[in-house]
């Protein structure tokens, strides 16, 4: 398997492949998004502003959690 790297813009959720890769059978895509915050910001916000879940979740009993 040969790995090739190229840059492309995402427009309306579509990535345009260079013509020489049109017959490729497989592709691996890694999205680099400069507009999102880093994980530290996400963790900081989540810890300092927890979401309180009520009525939309149910917890397992000890017996249900330990069933095999």
N, C-alpha and C positions, 0 to 999 in steps of 0.2 A: 504494500500500500504506500502510495506517495502522498505526502502532506504538502499543501501549498497554501500560502497565506496571501490575502489581498484585502484591501479596504473598500467598503461600499457604504453608501448612505441607505438608511431605511426610510422608505416613503410609503405611507399608508400601510405599514406592516409588511411591505414587500422588499426583498433584497434582490437586486439585479446581479446575476452571475455574469462574469466575462464569458463571451461566446465559446472560448476554448473549453469551458467546463460544462457545456450544455448536455453532454453525453455521460457525465459522471453518474455513478450509481448511488453514491453515498456522500453526505456532507455533514460536517460538525460545525455548528454555529455558536460563537461566543459573543454575547452582546456587551459592548463597552458603553455604559451610559454615564456621562459626566454630570447629568442633571440630578441624579439621586444622591442622597446623603450617604455617608459611610455607615457601617454597622454600629460603630460606637454611638453615633447620633440616634440610631434606631433603638438601641438598648437603653440609652439614657432616657429617651422620651417614654419608652414603655415602662421602665422602672418608676419614673417620676409621675406618670399619668396612666395608672393601670386601668384597664377596661373591666368593669364589674359586670359579670355575666349573670343574669337572673332569668330563670324560666326557660332558657334555651338549652340548658345542659342537664344531664343527669349523671350522677356518679354511680359506679358499680359498688355492690356490696363486697365485703371481703371474700365471700364464697365465690361470687361471680368473677372477681379479679384473679382468683387462684385456680379457677377451673382449667383443666388441661384437655 
